[in-house]
């Protein structure tokens, strides 16, 4: 993965660092997570936040191969 340096508001970084520590993420990964949510919300303004959040969790579980097969009936 290629990285770049960008300037961000110190308050945003402090808030991201605080949340990241609680969720066992790096500050950069927390900001990436927030950006991903923001992008999805802008692309899908009619979807509720909880739906977007669950979609991100489901995608992560799929990528980690932690899904269980579901049988109807």
PDB file of N, CA, C, O and CB in Angstrom:
ATOM      1  N   UNK A   1       0.841  -1.168   0.000  1.00  0.00           N
ATOM      2  CA  UNK A   1       0.000   0.000   0.000  1.00  0.00           C
ATOM      3  C   UNK A   1       0.888   1.234   0.000  1.00  0.00           C
ATOM      4  O   UNK A   1       1.864   1.313   0.747  1.00  0.00           O
ATOM      5  CB  UNK A   1      -0.958  -0.004   1.209  1.00  0.00           C
ATOM      6  N   UNK A   2       0.546   2.179  -0.830  1.00  0.00           N
ATOM      7  CA  UNK A   2       1.268   3.432  -0.884  1.00  0.00           C
ATOM      8  C   UNK A   2       0.674   4.395   0.138  1.00  0.00           C
ATOM      9  O   UNK A   2      -0.544   4.458   0.305  1.00  0.00           O
ATOM     10  CB  UNK A   2       1.222   4.036  -2.308  1.00  0.00           C
ATOM     11  N   UNK A   3       1.517   5.125   0.804  1.00  0.00           N
ATOM     12  CA  UNK A   3       1.029   6.104   1.771  1.00  0.00           C
ATOM     13  C   UNK A   3       1.469   7.503   1.344  1.00  0.00           C
ATOM     14  O   UNK A   3       2.438   7.670   0.603  1.00  0.00           O
ATOM     15  CB  UNK A   3       1.546   5.778   3.201  1.00  0.00           C
ATOM     16  N   UNK A   4       0.737   8.494   1.826  1.00  0.00           N
ATOM     17  CA  UNK A   4       1.068   9.893   1.595  1.00  0.00           C
ATOM     18  C   UNK A   4       0.897  10.640   2.902  1.00  0.00           C
ATOM     19  O   UNK A   4       0.150  10.212   3.782  1.00  0.00           O
ATOM     20  CB  UNK A   4       0.181  10.514   0.473  1.00  0.00           C
ATOM     21  N   UNK A   5       1.575  11.731   3.022  1.00  0.00           N
ATOM     22  CA  UNK A   5       1.424  12.572   4.200  1.00  0.00           C
ATOM     23  C   UNK A   5       0.425  13.683   3.883  1.00  0.00           C
ATOM     24  O   UNK A   5       0.506  14.324   2.835  1.00  0.00           O
ATOM     25  CB  UNK A   5       2.796  13.162   4.650  1.00  0.00           C
ATOM     26  N   UNK A   6      -0.511  13.900   4.797  1.00  0.00           N
ATOM     27  CA  UNK A   6      -1.466  14.998   4.641  1.00  0.00           C
ATOM     28  C   UNK A   6      -1.565  15.749   5.961  1.00  0.00           C
ATOM     29  O   UNK A   6      -1.252  15.207   7.022  1.00  0.00           O
ATOM     30  CB  UNK A   6      -2.867  14.472   4.193  1.00  0.00           C
ATOM     31  N   UNK A   7      -1.997  16.984   5.885  1.00  0.00           N
ATOM     32  CA  UNK A   7      -2.190  17.789   7.084  1.00  0.00           C
ATOM     33  C   UNK A   7      -3.640  17.688   7.509  1.00  0.00           C
ATOM     34  O   UNK A   7      -4.551  17.900   6.709  1.00  0.00           O
ATOM     35  CB  UNK A   7      -1.786  19.265   6.844  1.00  0.00           C
ATOM     36  N   UNK A   8      -3.846  17.363   8.773  1.00  0.00           N
ATOM     37  CA  UNK A   8      -5.185  17.271   9.347  1.00  0.00           C
ATOM     38  C   UNK A   8      -5.242  18.117  10.606  1.00  0.00           C
ATOM     39  O   UNK A   8      -4.226  18.368  11.254  1.00  0.00           O
ATOM     40  CB  UNK A   8      -5.565  15.799   9.655  1.00  0.00           C
ATOM     41  N   UNK A   9      -6.433  18.544  10.932  1.00  0.00           N
ATOM     42  CA  UNK A   9      -6.656  19.322  12.130  1.00  0.00           C
ATOM     43  C   UNK A   9      -6.224  18.520  13.364  1.00  0.00           C
ATOM     44  O   UNK A   9      -6.567  17.345  13.491  1.00  0.00           O
ATOM     45  CB  UNK A   9      -8.136  19.736  12.234  1.00  0.00           C
ATOM     46  N   UNK A  10      -5.493  19.137  14.248  1.00  0.00           N
ATOM     47  CA  UNK A  10      -4.982  18.466  15.448  1.00  0.00           C
ATOM     48  C   UNK A  10      -6.117  17.893  16.298  1.00  0.00           C
ATOM     49  O   UNK A  10      -5.979  16.812  16.871  1.00  0.00           O
ATOM     50  CB  UNK A  10      -4.147  19.441  16.284  1.00  0.00           C
ATOM     51  N   UNK A  11      -7.229  18.610  16.381  1.00  0.00           N
ATOM     52  CA  UNK A  11      -8.373  18.133  17.164  1.00  0.00           C
ATOM     53  C   UNK A  11      -8.923  16.828  16.582  1.00  0.00           C
ATOM     54  O   UNK A  11      -9.274  15.917  17.330  1.00  0.00           O
ATOM     55  CB  UNK A  11      -9.482  19.207  17.206  1.00  0.00           C
ATOM     56  N   UNK A  12      -8.999  16.736  15.258  1.00  0.00           N
ATOM     57  CA  UNK A  12      -9.458  15.508  14.614  1.00  0.00           C
ATOM     58  C   UNK A  12      -8.515  14.353  14.949  1.00  0.00           C
ATOM     59  O   UNK A  12      -8.965  13.253  15.267  1.00  0.00           O
ATOM     60  CB  UNK A  12      -9.557  15.699  13.084  1.00  0.00           C
ATOM     61  N   UNK A  13      -7.232  14.601  14.878  1.00  0.00           N
ATOM     62  CA  UNK A  13      -6.252  13.554  15.186  1.00  0.00           C
ATOM     63  C   UNK A  13      -6.367  13.123  16.644  1.00  0.00           C
ATOM     64  O   UNK A  13      -6.286  11.932  16.945  1.00  0.00           O
ATOM     65  CB  UNK A  13      -4.819  14.046  14.888  1.00  0.00           C
ATOM     66  N   UNK A  14      -6.554  14.069  17.544  1.00  0.00           N
ATOM     67  CA  UNK A  14      -6.704  13.722  18.963  1.00  0.00           C
ATOM     68  C   UNK A  14      -7.956  12.881  19.206  1.00  0.00           C
ATOM     69  O   UNK A  14      -7.915  11.911  19.964  1.00  0.00           O
ATOM     70  CB  UNK A  14      -6.759  14.994  19.816  1.00  0.00           C
ATOM     71  N   UNK A  15      -9.075  13.252  18.561  1.00  0.00           N
ATOM     72  CA  UNK A  15     -10.307  12.470  18.713  1.00  0.00           C
ATOM     73  C   UNK A  15     -10.135  11.073  18.126  1.00  0.00           C
ATOM     74  O   UNK A  15     -10.559  10.087  18.729  1.00  0.00           O
ATOM     75  CB  UNK A  15     -11.492  13.187  18.035  1.00  0.00           C
ATOM     76  N   UNK A  16      -9.513  10.988  16.951  1.00  0.00           N
ATOM     77  CA  UNK A  16      -9.279   9.685  16.320  1.00  0.00           C
ATOM     78  C   UNK A  16      -8.357   8.827  17.179  1.00  0.00           C
ATOM     79  O   UNK A  16      -8.577   7.623  17.311  1.00  0.00           O
ATOM     80  CB  UNK A  16      -8.677   9.864  14.915  1.00  0.00           C
ATOM     81  N   UNK A  17      -7.341   9.426  17.756  1.00  0.00           N
ATOM     82  CA  UNK A  17      -6.408   8.691  18.615  1.00  0.00           C
ATOM     83  C   UNK A  17      -7.122   8.139  19.844  1.00  0.00           C
ATOM     84  O   UNK A  17      -6.873   7.004  20.253  1.00  0.00           O
ATOM     85  CB  UNK A  17      -5.243   9.598  19.043  1.00  0.00           C
ATOM     86  N   UNK A  18      -8.001   8.933  20.429  1.00  0.00           N
ATOM     87  CA  UNK A  18      -8.757   8.512  21.603  1.00  0.00           C
ATOM     88  C   UNK A  18      -9.642   7.306  21.278  1.00  0.00           C
ATOM     89  O   UNK A  18      -9.659   6.323  22.019  1.00  0.00           O
ATOM     90  CB  UNK A  18      -9.613   9.673  22.130  1.00  0.00           C
ATOM     91  N   UNK A  19     -10.374   7.387  20.170  1.00  0.00           N
ATOM     92  CA  UNK A  19     -11.244   6.280  19.765  1.00  0.00           C
ATOM     93  C   UNK A  19     -10.409   5.071  19.357  1.00  0.00           C
ATOM     94  O   UNK A  19     -10.731   3.940  19.719  1.00  0.00           O
ATOM     95  CB  UNK A  19     -12.168   6.710  18.604  1.00  0.00           C
ATOM     96  N   UNK A  20      -9.350   5.305  18.613  1.00  0.00           N
ATOM     97  CA  UNK A  20      -8.498   4.212  18.122  1.00  0.00           C
ATOM     98  C   UNK A  20      -7.937   3.389  19.270  1.00  0.00           C
ATOM     99  O   UNK A  20      -7.897   2.161  19.198  1.00  0.00           O
ATOM    100  CB  UNK A  20      -7.352   4.765  17.274  1.00  0.00           C
ATOM    101  N   UNK A  21      -7.510   4.056  20.316  1.00  0.00           N
ATOM    102  CA  UNK A  21      -6.961   3.331  21.478  1.00  0.00           C
ATOM    103  C   UNK A  21      -7.993   2.403  22.095  1.00  0.00           C
ATOM    104  O   UNK A  21      -7.658   1.304  22.537  1.00  0.00           O
ATOM    105  CB  UNK A  21      -6.459   4.317  22.537  1.00  0.00           C
ATOM    106  N   UNK A  22      -9.245   2.838  22.129  1.00  0.00           N
ATOM    107  CA  UNK A  22     -10.311   2.025  22.710  1.00  0.00           C
ATOM    108  C   UNK A  22     -10.666   0.839  21.826  1.00  0.00           C
ATOM    109  O   UNK A  22     -11.120  -0.192  22.322  1.00  0.00           O
ATOM    110  CB  UNK A  22     -11.545   2.875  22.949  1.00  0.00           C
ATOM    111  N   UNK A  23     -10.461   0.980  20.505  1.00  0.00           N
ATOM    112  CA  UNK A  23     -10.848  -0.061  19.559  1.00  0.00           C
ATOM    113  C   UNK A  23      -9.654  -0.852  19.030  1.00  0.00           C
ATOM    114  O   UNK A  23      -9.789  -1.636  18.090  1.00  0.00           O
ATOM    115  CB  UNK A  23     -11.598   0.552  18.404  1.00  0.00           C
ATOM    116  N   UNK A  24      -8.504  -0.647  19.627  1.00  0.00           N
ATOM    117  CA  UNK A  24      -7.291  -1.380  19.246  1.00  0.00           C
ATOM    118  C   UNK A  24      -6.940  -1.161  17.771  1.00  0.00           C
ATOM    119  O   UNK A  24      -6.585  -2.103  17.063  1.00  0.00           O
ATOM    120  CB  UNK A  24      -7.471  -2.881  19.521  1.00  0.00           C
ATOM    121  N   UNK A  25      -7.044   0.093  17.318  1.00  0.00           N
ATOM    122  CA  UNK A  25      -6.650   0.484  15.967  1.00  0.00           C
ATOM    123  C   UNK A  25      -5.573   1.537  16.071  1.00  0.00           C
ATOM    124  O   UNK A  25      -5.376   2.145  17.123  1.00  0.00           O
ATOM    125  CB  UNK A  25      -7.860   1.009  15.147  1.00  0.00           C
ATOM    126  N   UNK A  26      -4.878   1.747  14.969  1.00  0.00           N
ATOM    127  CA  UNK A  26      -3.976   2.892  14.918  1.00  0.00           C
ATOM    128  C   UNK A  26      -4.816   4.136  14.640  1.00  0.00           C
ATOM    129  O   UNK A  26      -5.961   4.039  14.199  1.00  0.00           O
ATOM    130  CB  UNK A  26      -2.860   2.700  13.824  1.00  0.00           C
ATOM    131  N   UNK A  27      -4.245   5.278  14.897  1.00  0.00           N
ATOM    132  CA  UNK A  27      -4.944   6.531  14.613  1.00  0.00           C
ATOM    133  C   UNK A  27      -5.249   6.638  13.125  1.00  0.00           C
ATOM    134  O   UNK A  27      -6.342   7.053  12.740  1.00  0.00           O
ATOM    135  CB  UNK A  27      -4.108   7.739  15.077  1.00  0.00           C
ATOM    136  N   UNK A  28      -4.286   6.267  12.293  1.00  0.00           N
ATOM    137  CA  UNK A  28      -4.493   6.319  10.842  1.00  0.00           C
ATOM    138  C   UNK A  28      -5.627   5.391  10.411  1.00  0.00           C
ATOM    139  O   UNK A  28      -6.455   5.773   9.584  1.00  0.00           O
ATOM    140  CB  UNK A  28      -3.200   5.943  10.105  1.00  0.00           C
ATOM    141  N   UNK A  29      -5.671   4.184  10.960  1.00  0.00           N
ATOM    142  CA  UNK A  29      -6.740   3.247  10.606  1.00  0.00           C
ATOM    143  C   UNK A  29      -8.098   3.757  11.064  1.00  0.00           C
ATOM    144  O   UNK A  29      -9.102   3.516  10.393  1.00  0.00           O
ATOM    145  CB  UNK A  29      -6.468   1.873  11.216  1.00  0.00           C
ATOM    146  N   UNK A  30      -8.150   4.459  12.196  1.00  0.00           N
ATOM    147  CA  UNK A  30      -9.408   5.035  12.668  1.00  0.00           C
ATOM    148  C   UNK A  30      -9.894   6.106  11.705  1.00  0.00           C
ATOM    149  O   UNK A  30     -11.079   6.156  11.374  1.00  0.00           O
ATOM    150  CB  UNK A  30      -9.243   5.622  14.079  1.00  0.00           C
ATOM    151  N   UNK A  31      -8.992   6.955  11.258  1.00  0.00           N
ATOM    152  CA  UNK A  31      -9.365   8.003  10.310  1.00  0.00           C
ATOM    153  C   UNK A  31      -9.803   7.373   8.985  1.00  0.00           C
ATOM    154  O   UNK A  31     -10.765   7.838   8.373  1.00  0.00           O
ATOM    155  CB  UNK A  31      -8.182   8.984  10.085  1.00  0.00           C
ATOM    156  N   UNK A  32      -9.112   6.325   8.535  1.00  0.00           N
ATOM    157  CA  UNK A  32      -9.529   5.608   7.326  1.00  0.00           C
ATOM    158  C   UNK A  32     -10.933   5.032   7.503  1.00  0.00           C
ATOM    159  O   UNK A  32     -11.753   5.092   6.587  1.00  0.00           O
ATOM    160  CB  UNK A  32      -8.528   4.481   6.991  1.00  0.00           C
ATOM    161  N   UNK A  33     -11.202   4.479   8.672  1.00  0.00           N
ATOM    162  CA  UNK A  33     -12.518   3.911   8.964  1.00  0.00           C
ATOM    163  C   UNK A  33     -13.594   4.987   8.874  1.00  0.00           C
ATOM    164  O   UNK A  33     -14.631   4.780   8.245  1.00  0.00           O
ATOM    165  CB  UNK A  33     -12.530   3.260  10.360  1.00  0.00           C
ATOM    166  N   UNK A  34     -13.350   6.131   9.500  1.00  0.00           N
ATOM    167  CA  UNK A  34     -14.311   7.225   9.439  1.00  0.00           C
ATOM    168  C   UNK A  34     -14.504   7.701   8.000  1.00  0.00           C
ATOM    169  O   UNK A  34     -15.625   8.011   7.597  1.00  0.00           O
ATOM    170  CB  UNK A  34     -13.852   8.388  10.325  1.00  0.00           C
ATOM    171  N   UNK A  35     -13.433   7.762   7.230  1.00  0.00           N
ATOM    172  CA  UNK A  35     -13.532   8.198   5.834  1.00  0.00           C
ATOM    173  C   UNK A  35     -14.367   7.212   5.025  1.00  0.00           C
ATOM    174  O   UNK A  35     -15.170   7.614   4.183  1.00  0.00           O
ATOM    175  CB  UNK A  35     -12.129   8.346   5.209  1.00  0.00           C
ATOM    176  N   UNK A  36     -14.173   5.917   5.283  1.00  0.00           N
ATOM    177  CA  UNK A  36     -14.941   4.889   4.576  1.00  0.00           C
ATOM    178  C   UNK A  36     -16.430   5.037   4.879  1.00  0.00           C
ATOM    179  O   UNK A  36     -17.262   4.954   3.975  1.00  0.00           O
ATOM    180  CB  UNK A  36     -14.452   3.477   4.968  1.00  0.00           C
ATOM    181  N   UNK A  37     -16.761   5.254   6.142  1.00  0.00           N
ATOM    182  CA  UNK A  37     -18.161   5.447   6.531  1.00  0.00           C
ATOM    183  C   UNK A  37     -18.717   6.703   5.862  1.00  0.00           C
ATOM    184  O   UNK A  37     -19.821   6.679   5.319  1.00  0.00           O
ATOM    185  CB  UNK A  37     -18.296   5.549   8.077  1.00  0.00           C
ATOM    186  N   UNK A  38     -17.974   7.771   5.898  1.00  0.00           N
ATOM    187  CA  UNK A  38     -18.419   9.021   5.285  1.00  0.00           C
ATOM    188  C   UNK A  38     -18.660   8.869   3.793  1.00  0.00           C
ATOM    189  O   UNK A  38     -19.646   9.383   3.266  1.00  0.00           O
ATOM    190  CB  UNK A  38     -17.402  10.114   5.529  1.00  0.00           C
ATOM    191  N   UNK A  39     -17.764   8.166   3.109  1.00  0.00           N
ATOM    192  CA  UNK A  39     -17.922   7.950   1.680  1.00  0.00           C
ATOM    193  C   UNK A  39     -19.182   7.134   1.394  1.00  0.00           C
ATOM    194  O   UNK A  39     -19.952   7.464   0.492  1.00  0.00           O
ATOM    195  CB  UNK A  39     -16.687   7.246   1.107  1.00  0.00           C
ATOM    196  N   UNK A  40     -19.387   6.064   2.171  1.00  0.00           N
ATOM    197  CA  UNK A  40     -20.570   5.235   1.972  1.00  0.00           C
ATOM    198  C   UNK A  40     -21.849   6.014   2.260  1.00  0.00           C
ATOM    199  O   UNK A  40     -22.839   5.861   1.545  1.00  0.00           O
ATOM    200  CB  UNK A  40     -20.502   3.996   2.858  1.00  0.00           C
ATOM    201  N   UNK A  41     -21.839   6.841   3.288  1.00  0.00           N
ATOM    202  CA  UNK A  41     -23.028   7.616   3.636  1.00  0.00           C
ATOM    203  C   UNK A  41     -23.337   8.649   2.550  1.00  0.00           C
ATOM    204  O   UNK A  41     -24.504   8.874   2.228  1.00  0.00           O
ATOM    205  CB  UNK A  41     -22.836   8.313   4.995  1.00  0.00           C
ATOM    206  N   UNK A  42     -22.315   9.273   1.991  1.00  0.00           N
ATOM    207  CA  UNK A  42     -22.547  10.243   0.918  1.00  0.00           C
ATOM    208  C   UNK A  42     -23.042   9.551  -0.349  1.00  0.00           C
ATOM    209  O   UNK A  42     -23.899  10.088  -1.051  1.00  0.00           O
ATOM    210  CB  UNK A  42     -21.263  11.031   0.619  1.00  0.00           C
ATOM    211  N   UNK A  43     -22.512   8.364  -0.646  1.00  0.00           N
ATOM    212  CA  UNK A  43     -22.933   7.620  -1.830  1.00  0.00           C
ATOM    213  C   UNK A  43     -24.345   7.049  -1.675  1.00  0.00           C
ATOM    214  O   UNK A  43     -25.026   6.800  -2.670  1.00  0.00           O
ATOM    215  CB  UNK A  43     -21.948   6.493  -2.114  1.00  0.00           C
ATOM    216  N   UNK A  44     -24.780   6.845  -0.452  1.00  0.00           N
ATOM    217  CA  UNK A  44     -26.081   6.218  -0.159  1.00  0.00           C
ATOM    218  C   UNK A  44     -26.817   7.009   0.922  1.00  0.00           C
ATOM    219  O   UNK A  44     -27.000   6.499   2.027  1.00  0.00           O
ATOM    220  CB  UNK A  44     -25.891   4.740   0.293  1.00  0.00           C
ATOM    221  N   UNK A  45     -27.240   8.234   0.636  1.00  0.00           N
ATOM    222  CA  UNK A  45     -27.813   9.084   1.685  1.00  0.00           C
ATOM    223  C   UNK A  45     -29.106   8.562   2.299  1.00  0.00           C
ATOM    224  O   UNK A  45     -29.495   9.004   3.380  1.00  0.00           O
ATOM    225  CB  UNK A  45     -28.063  10.433   1.135  1.00  0.00           C
ATOM    226  N   UNK A  46     -29.773   7.634   1.633  1.00  0.00           N
ATOM    227  CA  UNK A  46     -31.030   7.109   2.176  1.00  0.00           C
ATOM    228  C   UNK A  46     -30.822   5.954   3.148  1.00  0.00           C
ATOM    229  O   UNK A  46     -31.761   5.534   3.823  1.00  0.00           O
ATOM    230  CB  UNK A  46     -31.926   6.657   1.050  1.00  0.00           C
ATOM    231  N   UNK A  47     -29.602   5.440   3.223  1.00  0.00           N
ATOM    232  CA  UNK A  47     -29.342   4.313   4.125  1.00  0.00           C
ATOM    233  C   UNK A  47     -29.056   4.810   5.530  1.00  0.00           C
ATOM    234  O   UNK A  47     -28.343   5.800   5.698  1.00  0.00           O
ATOM    235  CB  UNK A  47     -28.167   3.467   3.614  1.00  0.00           C
ATOM    236  N   UNK A  48     -29.591   4.148   6.538  1.00  0.00           N
ATOM    237  CA  UNK A  48     -29.277   4.531   7.918  1.00  0.00           C
ATOM    238  C   UNK A  48     -27.848   4.133   8.278  1.00  0.00           C
ATOM    239  O   UNK A  48     -27.290   3.187   7.722  1.00  0.00           O
ATOM    240  CB  UNK A  48     -30.272   3.881   8.898  1.00  0.00           C
ATOM    241  N   UNK A  49     -27.275   4.867   9.212  1.00  0.00           N
ATOM    242  CA  UNK A  49     -25.899   4.606   9.649  1.00  0.00           C
ATOM    243  C   UNK A  49     -25.715   3.154  10.080  1.00  0.00           C
ATOM    244  O   UNK A  49     -24.711   2.535   9.728  1.00  0.00           O
ATOM    245  CB  UNK A  49     -25.520   5.543  10.800  1.00  0.00           C
ATOM    246  N   UNK A  50     -26.654   2.603  10.828  1.00  0.00           N
ATOM    247  CA  UNK A  50     -26.507   1.235  11.340  1.00  0.00           C
ATOM    248  C   UNK A  50     -26.383   0.231  10.194  1.00  0.00           C
ATOM    249  O   UNK A  50     -25.628  -0.735  10.303  1.00  0.00           O
ATOM    250  CB  UNK A  50     -27.705   0.865  12.238  1.00  0.00           C
ATOM    251  N   UNK A  51     -27.106   0.444   9.108  1.00  0.00           N
ATOM    252  CA  UNK A  51     -27.012  -0.447   7.952  1.00  0.00           C
ATOM    253  C   UNK A  51     -25.617  -0.369   7.340  1.00  0.00           C
ATOM    254  O   UNK A  51     -25.016  -1.395   7.019  1.00  0.00           O
ATOM    255  CB  UNK A  51     -28.083  -0.089   6.898  1.00  0.00           C
ATOM    256  N   UNK A  52     -25.104   0.851   7.178  1.00  0.00           N
ATOM    257  CA  UNK A  52     -23.759   1.035   6.622  1.00  0.00           C
ATOM    258  C   UNK A  52     -22.723   0.374   7.524  1.00  0.00           C
ATOM    259  O   UNK A  52     -21.811  -0.298   7.041  1.00  0.00           O
ATOM    260  CB  UNK A  52     -23.438   2.540   6.448  1.00  0.00           C
ATOM    261  N   UNK A  53     -22.862   0.564   8.822  1.00  0.00           N
ATOM    262  CA  UNK A  53     -21.938  -0.041   9.791  1.00  0.00           C
ATOM    263  C   UNK A  53     -21.951  -1.564   9.663  1.00  0.00           C
ATOM    264  O   UNK A  53     -20.892  -2.191   9.633  1.00  0.00           O
ATOM    265  CB  UNK A  53     -22.310   0.379  11.236  1.00  0.00           C
ATOM    266  N   UNK A  54     -23.130  -2.159   9.590  1.00  0.00           N
ATOM    267  CA  UNK A  54     -23.229  -3.612   9.476  1.00  0.00           C
ATOM    268  C   UNK A  54     -22.678  -4.113   8.144  1.00  0.00           C
ATOM    269  O   UNK A  54     -22.127  -5.212   8.080  1.00  0.00           O
ATOM    270  CB  UNK A  54     -24.678  -4.053   9.636  1.00  0.00           C
ATOM    271  N   UNK A  55     -22.818  -3.325   7.083  1.00  0.00           N
ATOM    272  CA  UNK A  55     -22.252  -3.700   5.787  1.00  0.00           C
ATOM    273  C   UNK A  55     -20.728  -3.743   5.858  1.00  0.00           C
ATOM    274  O   UNK A  55     -20.101  -4.631   5.279  1.00  0.00           O
ATOM    275  CB  UNK A  55     -22.707  -2.715   4.693  1.00  0.00           C
ATOM    276  N   UNK A  56     -20.134  -2.788   6.564  1.00  0.00           N
ATOM    277  CA  UNK A  56     -18.675  -2.769   6.730  1.00  0.00           C
ATOM    278  C   UNK A  56     -18.227  -3.980   7.542  1.00  0.00           C
ATOM    279  O   UNK A  56     -17.227  -4.618   7.212  1.00  0.00           O
ATOM    280  CB  UNK A  56     -18.215  -1.457   7.421  1.00  0.00           C
ATOM    281  N   UNK A  57     -18.964  -4.293   8.599  1.00  0.00           N
ATOM    282  CA  UNK A  57     -18.628  -5.463   9.432  1.00  0.00           C
ATOM    283  C   UNK A  57     -18.752  -6.742   8.611  1.00  0.00           C
ATOM    284  O   UNK A  57     -17.880  -7.607   8.684  1.00  0.00           O
ATOM    285  CB  UNK A  57     -19.551  -5.537  10.685  1.00  0.00           C
ATOM    286  N   UNK A  58     -19.823  -6.874   7.833  1.00  0.00           N
ATOM    287  CA  UNK A  58     -20.019  -8.075   7.020  1.00  0.00           C
ATOM    288  C   UNK A  58     -18.902  -8.239   5.996  1.00  0.00           C
ATOM    289  O   UNK A  58     -18.417  -9.348   5.770  1.00  0.00           O
ATOM    290  CB  UNK A  58     -21.373  -8.023   6.311  1.00  0.00           C
ATOM    291  N   UNK A  59     -18.498  -7.135   5.380  1.00  0.00           N
ATOM    292  CA  UNK A  59     -17.408  -7.206   4.401  1.00  0.00           C
ATOM    293  C   UNK A  59     -16.110  -7.655   5.070  1.00  0.00           C
ATOM    294  O   UNK A  59     -15.380  -8.481   4.522  1.00  0.00           O
ATOM    295  CB  UNK A  59     -17.206  -5.838   3.716  1.00  0.00           C
ATOM    296  N   UNK A  60     -15.826  -7.114   6.248  1.00  0.00           N
ATOM    297  CA  UNK A  60     -14.617  -7.499   6.972  1.00  0.00           C
ATOM    298  C   UNK A  60     -14.660  -8.973   7.365  1.00  0.00           C
ATOM    299  O   UNK A  60     -13.649  -9.670   7.282  1.00  0.00           O
ATOM    300  CB  UNK A  60     -14.440  -6.626   8.220  1.00  0.00           C
ATOM    301  N   UNK A  61     -15.828  -9.448   7.792  1.00  0.00           N
ATOM    302  CA  UNK A  61     -15.963 -10.863   8.155  1.00  0.00           C
ATOM    303  C   UNK A  61     -15.773 -11.755   6.931  1.00  0.00           C
ATOM    304  O   UNK A  61     -15.147 -12.811   7.023  1.00  0.00           O
ATOM    305  CB  UNK A  61     -17.341 -11.129   8.795  1.00  0.00           C
ATOM    306  N   UNK A  62     -16.305 -11.339   5.794  1.00  0.00           N
ATOM    307  CA  UNK A  62     -16.131 -12.111   4.560  1.00  0.00           C
ATOM    308  C   UNK A  62     -14.658 -12.188   4.186  1.00  0.00           C
ATOM    309  O   UNK A  62     -14.149 -13.259   3.854  1.00  0.00           O
ATOM    310  CB  UNK A  62     -16.940 -11.486   3.406  1.00  0.00           C
ATOM    311  N   UNK A  63     -13.978 -11.054   4.241  1.00  0.00           N
ATOM    312  CA  UNK A  63     -12.557 -11.018   3.886  1.00  0.00           C
ATOM    313  C   UNK A  63     -11.720 -11.852   4.850  1.00  0.00           C
ATOM    314  O   UNK A  63     -10.696 -12.414   4.463  1.00  0.00           O
ATOM    315  CB  UNK A  63     -12.049  -9.574   3.871  1.00  0.00           C
ATOM    316  N   UNK A  64     -12.155 -11.932   6.105  1.00  0.00           N
ATOM    317  CA  UNK A  64     -11.435 -12.729   7.105  1.00  0.00           C
ATOM    318  C   UNK A  64     -11.904 -14.183   7.112  1.00  0.00           C
ATOM    319  O   UNK A  64     -11.441 -14.992   7.916  1.00  0.00           O
ATOM    320  CB  UNK A  64     -11.616 -12.120   8.496  1.00  0.00           C
ATOM    321  N   UNK A  65     -12.830 -14.503   6.202  1.00  0.00           N
ATOM    322  CA  UNK A  65     -13.393 -15.865   6.097  1.00  0.00           C
ATOM    323  C   UNK A  65     -14.022 -16.327   7.406  1.00  0.00           C
ATOM    324  O   UNK A  65     -13.859 -17.477   7.813  1.00  0.00           O
ATOM    325  CB  UNK A  65     -12.306 -16.856   5.678  1.00  0.00           C
ATOM    326  N   UNK A  66     -14.740 -15.419   8.057  1.00  0.00           N
ATOM    327  CA  UNK A  66     -15.388 -15.735   9.327  1.00  0.00           C
ATOM    328  C   UNK A  66     -16.907 -15.818   9.188  1.00  0.00           C
ATOM    329  O   UNK A  66     -17.634 -15.634  10.164  1.00  0.00           O
ATOM    330  CB  UNK A  66     -15.022 -14.693  10.373  1.00  0.00           C
ATOM    331  N   UNK A  67     -17.379 -16.091   7.994  1.00  0.00           N
ATOM    332  CA  UNK A  67     -18.815 -16.212   7.785  1.00  0.00           C
ATOM    333  C   UNK A  67     -19.232 -17.672   7.918  1.00  0.00           C
ATOM    334  O   UNK A  67     -18.473 -18.586   7.598  1.00  0.00           O
ATOM    335  CB  UNK A  67     -19.219 -15.654   6.403  1.00  0.00           C
ATOM    336  N   UNK A  68     -20.439 -17.864   8.392  1.00  0.00           N
ATOM    337  CA  UNK A  68     -20.995 -19.203   8.490  1.00  0.00           C
ATOM    338  C   UNK A  68     -22.065 -19.364   7.422  1.00  0.00           C
ATOM    339  O   UNK A  68     -22.796 -18.420   7.124  1.00  0.00           O
ATOM    340  CB  UNK A  68     -21.575 -19.469   9.904  1.00  0.00           C
ATOM    341  N   UNK A  69     -22.160 -20.552   6.848  1.00  0.00           N
ATOM    342  CA  UNK A  69     -23.167 -20.802   5.841  1.00  0.00           C
ATOM    343  C   UNK A  69     -24.549 -20.769   6.477  1.00  0.00           C
ATOM    344  O   UNK A  69     -24.760 -21.298   7.568  1.00  0.00           O
ATOM    345  CB  UNK A  69     -22.918 -22.147   5.146  1.00  0.00           C
ATOM    346  N   UNK A  70     -25.478 -20.144   5.782  1.00  0.00           N
ATOM    347  CA  UNK A  70     -26.852 -20.047   6.282  1.00  0.00           C
ATOM    348  C   UNK A  70     -27.738 -20.963   5.465  1.00  0.00           C
ATOM    349  O   UNK A  70     -27.702 -20.935   4.234  1.00  0.00           O
ATOM    350  CB  UNK A  70     -27.373 -18.584   6.223  1.00  0.00           C
ATOM    351  N   UNK A  71     -28.548 -21.792   6.154  1.00  0.00           N
ATOM    352  CA  UNK A  71     -29.488 -22.676   5.472  1.00  0.00           C
ATOM    353  C   UNK A  71     -30.904 -22.202   5.749  1.00  0.00           C
ATOM    354  O   UNK A  71     -31.271 -21.958   6.898  1.00  0.00           O
ATOM    355  CB  UNK A  71     -29.302 -24.150   5.924  1.00  0.00           C
ATOM    356  N   UNK A  72     -31.684 -22.074   4.712  1.00  0.00           N
ATOM    357  CA  UNK A  72     -33.078 -21.686   4.876  1.00  0.00           C
ATOM    358  C   UNK A  72     -33.891 -22.882   5.327  1.00  0.00           C
ATOM    359  O   UNK A  72     -33.665 -24.006   4.880  1.00  0.00           O
ATOM    360  CB  UNK A  72     -33.647 -21.108   3.570  1.00  0.00           C
ATOM    361  N   UNK A  73     -34.839 -22.632   6.215  1.00  0.00           N
ATOM    362  CA  UNK A  73     -35.778 -23.677   6.609  1.00  0.00           C
ATOM    363  C   UNK A  73     -35.357 -24.415   7.769  1.00  0.00           C
ATOM    364  O   UNK A  73     -36.057 -25.327   8.209  1.00  0.00           O
ATOM    365  CB  UNK A  73     -36.002 -24.603   5.546  1.00  0.00           C
TER     366      UNK A  73
END
